[in-house]
Amino acid sequence: MGDLFTIQHLLLILLIVVLVFGTKKLRNIGADLGGAVKSFKEGMAGNGATEGKGEEKKPLEEKTVASNVEVKSQEKTHS
């Protein structure tokens, strides 16, 4: 059966993908994929990666409760 993925096959596939999607979309996909990998690595690193960035990590429930309290207090002051 031979080699399925020779350099000629891979170049032909790359040419077809470029013709279908265009270089701009491929560049955007690459940037999005890189950002996703970076976010994943930071998430796996835990709290050590967020130290020194100004905002400490809080669980989602605490952020939601804190933002709701701020909104309610702002509503009371405007009334």
Residue pairs with C-beta under 8 A, 6 or more apart in sequence:
17 26
18 26
21 29
41 49
42 49
42 50
47 56
47 57
50 56
50 57
58 66
